Amino acid sequence: MWEKLQNIDRRWIYLLMAIVIMIPILKPMGLPIKTSEETQTVYDAIGALKSGDVLWIGGDYGPSSAPELSPMAVGLVTQAFKKNLKVVVYCMWQDGAQLMQTILEDAGKKYNKTEGTDWVNLGWKPESVIVLRNLTDNIANAAKTDFHGKAIDSIPLMQQVKALDPKYVAFAFDLSTGSPGTSDYLKYIYEAKKIPISVGVTAVSAPGAMPYVRAGQYKGILNGMRGAAEYELLNKIPGPAVKGMDAQSLGHFMILILVILGNIGYLMSRKG
Amino acid sequence: MHISSDYGVWLGAILTFFILSYLYKENPFFRFAEHLFVGVATGFGMTGDWDQYLKPAITKDIIKDGKFWEILPILFGLLIYFQFFPKLSWLARFPMSWWVGYGSGYVLAFSPAPFITQINNSFQRFAVDGSPGQTINNIIFWVMLMGTLCYFVFTVNREKNKVFGYPAWIGRWAIMIGLGAAFGGTVMARISLFIGRLQFLLGNWLGAVK
C-alpha cells in the first residue's frame, strides 16, 4: 500500500490540483491577506513622491508571467495617476511593451490622463540592456521613438524628461521576470545613477532578490501574486491577484498534504 | 454564464487546451501549438527589430537627419554573414570580436558595484539597542553567512579540518533552507500561472466568473 502511495500516476495529481484551484476561482472564500513590510515600503516610497514627479517603470516581462506582474503594473500606474505623477515606461522584454501599453491606456482613460503629456511608453528596443544604460545619458538618442514610432523629441513629456537621471526621474520601478531586468536596474540605475529603485518580481525570483532589499538597494519588493494582491488592496482596487489568492492558498495546502503523504509513504516502505 | 463571441478569445482557449494536453501525454495538438508559438514569437521579434530600430535608424537618422556615418557600423555588423562563405569567413570574426570585447568590458565596468554594497551590508552590528528580534536575526545572518562561505572552501578536507568542517555543516543547512525557500517560490509562481489561465478560461472565455 505504501509503495502504491509513492507511485500515484502524476496525471491524477494534476487533475486533483486543477479541481482544487478551480473551486475558489468559481466560489471565492475571501481568506484574509495581510500586507507585508516589503509591499508597504513600496507603497510608501511611491506615495512620498510629489505631484509632477516622474516615475519610471520597467515593463520587463511577457504574457507567461502576466498573472503575477500585470496586477502589480495596474497598481503602480493607478497609484501614480492618483498622485498626478508623470509615468515613463521602457520595456526590455518585447512582449512587455504591448502589455504595458494596454494597462496605461486603460488607467489613462479611468483617471483622465493623456498619452504624451502625462505618460509615455518608450516601448521595446533591440539590445535593450545597452539602450537602458544609454537612456541614462540621453533618451532621445537612445530610444529614438516611442511605442507608436513617434519621434521622442516631438513628445511634450519627453521634452521635460531628457535622461534617466536623478535630475529628471524621481523613482524607478522594475517589473521583472528575470534577465534582462532587476539586475540591470540595480547596476545602471541605482548604483551608477543613484536613482532609488524598487522591484516587482515573480515568486521564483523573489528569494534571489531579498538580499538587495535587506541591503537597502531595493526600496521594498512586490513578491509574486501575493505581493500583487497586497498592492491591489493598498490601492483599493481588488482585482485578479486578490481573486487568485484563495486558489493560491488552497494549491499550496494541497502540495503540503502531498509532500507529507509522499514522505510517510517513503518512511513506511523503508520500515517494511 | 456568457460564453465569449470574440474569435481571439476562442483561439486563446483552444491553444491553452492544446498546450495543457501535454500533461496527459505528448500529442500532435501540443506539438502544433508549440510550433505555432515558436513561429509567432520569431516573427514578432523580427518585426520588432525592424519597426523599433532599423526603420527609424534608416528613415530618420540616415535619410532625414543625414547621419551617413551610421552606415559604417551597419556595414561592419553585416560582416557577420560572411561566416556562410568558407573562404571569407575570417571577416565574420571582426564584428564578433568587437561584440565580445565590448560586452565583456561593459559587464566588468558595472557589475562589481552591487556586490560591494552587499559585502558592506554583511557587516551587521550584533547588538541592536531596543530590538532583541533584530539582534537575533543579525546573529543568525552572520552564522549562516560564515557557514555558507566555509562550505565553498574546497581546498581543505572538511572531514578532517574541524575549523572548516563544523561551519560548513551549518552552511549546508543554510543552503538547503535557501533552496527550500526558492522551491516554495517556484511552486507559487507556477500555481499563479495556472490560476491566470483558469481565470482566462472561466472568465474571459466561459464568462462563469467576473
Boltz contact constraints between the chains, C-beta under 6 A:
constraints:
  - contact:
      token1: [A, 14]
      token2: [B, 23]
      max_distance: 6.0
  - contact:
      token1: [A, 22]
      token2: [B, 198]
      max_distance: 6.0
  - contact:
      token1: [A, 25]
      token2: [B, 198]
      max_distance: 6.0
  - contact:
      token1: [A, 25]
      token2: [B, 202]
      max_distance: 6.0
  - contact:
      token1: [A, 67]
      token2: [B, 192]
      max_distance: 6.0
  - contact:
      token1: [A, 67]
      token2: [B, 193]
      max_distance: 6.0
  - contact:
      token1: [A, 67]
      token2: [B, 196]
      max_distance: 6.0
  - contact:
      token1: [A, 68]
      token2: [B, 192]
      max_distance: 6.0
  - contact:
      token1: [A, 94]
      token2: [B, 48]
      max_distance: 6.0
  - contact:
      token1: [A, 125]
      token2: [B, 52]
      max_distance: 6.0
  - contact:
      token1: [A, 126]
      token2: [B, 49]
      max_distance: 6.0
  - contact:
      token1: [A, 126]
      token2: [B, 53]
      max_distance: 6.0
  - contact:
      token1: [A, 144]
      token2: [B, 56]
      max_distance: 6.0
  - contact:
      token1: [A, 145]
      token2: [B, 56]
      max_distance: 6.0
  - contact:
      token1: [A, 186]
      token2: [B, 114]
      max_distance: 6.0
  - contact:
      token1: [A, 187]
      token2: [B, 110]
      max_distance: 6.0
  - contact:
      token1: [A, 191]
      token2: [B, 113]
      max_distance: 6.0
  - contact:
      token1: [A, 191]
      token2: [B, 114]
      max_distance: 6.0
  - contact:
      token1: [A, 202]
      token2: [B, 189]
      max_distance: 6.0
  - contact:
      token1: [A, 203]
      token2: [B, 185]
      max_distance: 6.0
  - contact:
      token1: [A, 203]
      token2: [B, 188]
      max_distance: 6.0
  - contact:
      token1: [A, 203]
      token2: [B, 189]
      max_distance: 6.0
  - contact:
      token1: [A, 204]
      token2: [B, 185]
      max_distance: 6.0
  - contact:
      token1: [A, 204]
      token2: [B, 186]
      max_distance: 6.0
  - contact:
      token1: [A, 204]
      token2: [B, 189]
      max_distance: 6.0
  - contact:
      token1: [A, 206]
      token2: [B, 185]
      max_distance: 6.0
  - contact:
      token1: [A, 207]
      token2: [B, 181]
      max_distance: 6.0
  - contact:
      token1: [A, 207]
      token2: [B, 182]
      max_distance: 6.0
  - contact:
      token1: [A, 207]
      token2: [B, 185]
      max_distance: 6.0
  - contact:
      token1: [A, 215]
      token2: [B, 117]
      max_distance: 6.0
  - contact:
      token1: [A, 215]
      token2: [B, 118]
      max_distance: 6.0
  - contact:
      token1: [A, 215]
      token2: [B, 121]
      max_distance: 6.0
  - contact:
      token1: [A, 217]
      token2: [B, 117]
      max_distance: 6.0
  - contact:
      token1: [A, 224]
      token2: [B, 188]
      max_distance: 6.0
  - contact:
      token1: [A, 224]
      token2: [B, 189]
      max_distance: 6.0
  - contact:
      token1: [A, 225]
      token2: [B, 192]
      max_distance: 6.0
  - contact:
      token1: [A, 240]
      token2: [B, 199]
      max_distance: 6.0
  - contact:
      token1: [A, 244]
      token2: [B, 195]
      max_distance: 6.0
  - contact:
      token1: [A, 247]
      token2: [B, 195]
      max_distance: 6.0
  - contact:
      token1: [A, 248]
      token2: [B, 191]
      max_distance: 6.0
  - contact:
      token1: [A, 251]
      token2: [B, 191]
      max_distance: 6.0
